[in-house]
């Protein structure tokens, strides 16, 4: 009587266990079969393309944790890009890396970068970037793939049409505000131009996308603009560190990150509210209605304030940060190289508009050969986006990097990340010569005039990305930077660094990596009339 119920109860349990075991067995068999199929497909691809493995970058600790520690130390020392170059020096232009159990590939081979960004564009996506960037950038052009990315790109394209007369007017107005600010403010010994450049580009970008500038260079808006810049930079710095963790990006964050994102969103929410109210107002001037404004196009598509905010945050990143960093590095390098500064100032003062007491025209700026060599060289040494990555959407192949000579194709599995460091590629001595680490604008001239043979550099020079995702605003950025450079050099007779630096500090200045690369020391200079 006691054992009877137990005997009855054991029967169905045993049947359930057997059924569960069979289900698990079938699942395991299927997984093994899929793995075997994937392995066979991999062998087929490797054989067809004659792939060979690239060198492997390995650490000495389990899971290569020592490489993460080294990277963290370099980041705190504001020398993370120098660290990346040292890693590539160990292995060559392309290598595999196993970090925290995950395999990835790092490359600075132009052929591989061209493949990812152009010829094999459909083989790669942004990978974990969307989830990593979402807390700050939301759902915008820098985090989107596919149809949503194409839609955002179509909306943005008219903004950066440098032929629009009103946009050049915005640039001129903002730069003149900068000059007034420099003249009116009292500086004890020197001025840090970098935060002012960030305010300048914020004013120009908001004018271009909203039709009305934030005027942050003026006294009443400067403090709020600086607070926004600080929060935006801090949020991006978190994203950069999270990006180096790959799929484990979520391990790094915390209250500081959340607070930075919250401040940025609040700042942009206020802009959105004002812009939407103005756009909905019935009394708008005819000239204003005829202009293409990004905010107008967005509001016509959606009334969702968050969607509008996400897009604006992405555009502010594109329009503000890249050009501000370009200007900061330009004046730092000109302050360090008096010959280049003298040569460029001479070209600025020779403009016919200056001789007549007028401001430079777009046509004059485009005709300034040495100015464009300077900008090319600055963007070579400090490209707008120094580090980037893609993730393979399917099993695919990179053209080079494998084998003893590094010229064999490299197999990349579906889901694996491929990172590329434009900063390091632009300093390859086999591409740019033994003086690749030096600032020498003349290298962009003809060989007869002391230049290098860079006519066929192709994908070895990539200051604004390439392929379908090439930067839409590159010409707009060059125009804005050109005008600012010319006006500052026309106004000041000499610009020099505020403090002496060692040779090592000059060659490897401390830098901050957000999604762009900025000087960690700012751009502290003495301006002489």
Order of alpha helices (4+ residues) and beta strands (2+ residues): alpha-beta-alpha-alpha-beta-beta-alpha-beta-alpha-alpha-alpha-beta-alpha-alpha-alpha-alpha-alpha-alpha-alpha-alpha-alpha-alpha-alpha-beta-beta-beta-beta-alpha-alpha-alpha-beta-alpha-beta-beta-beta
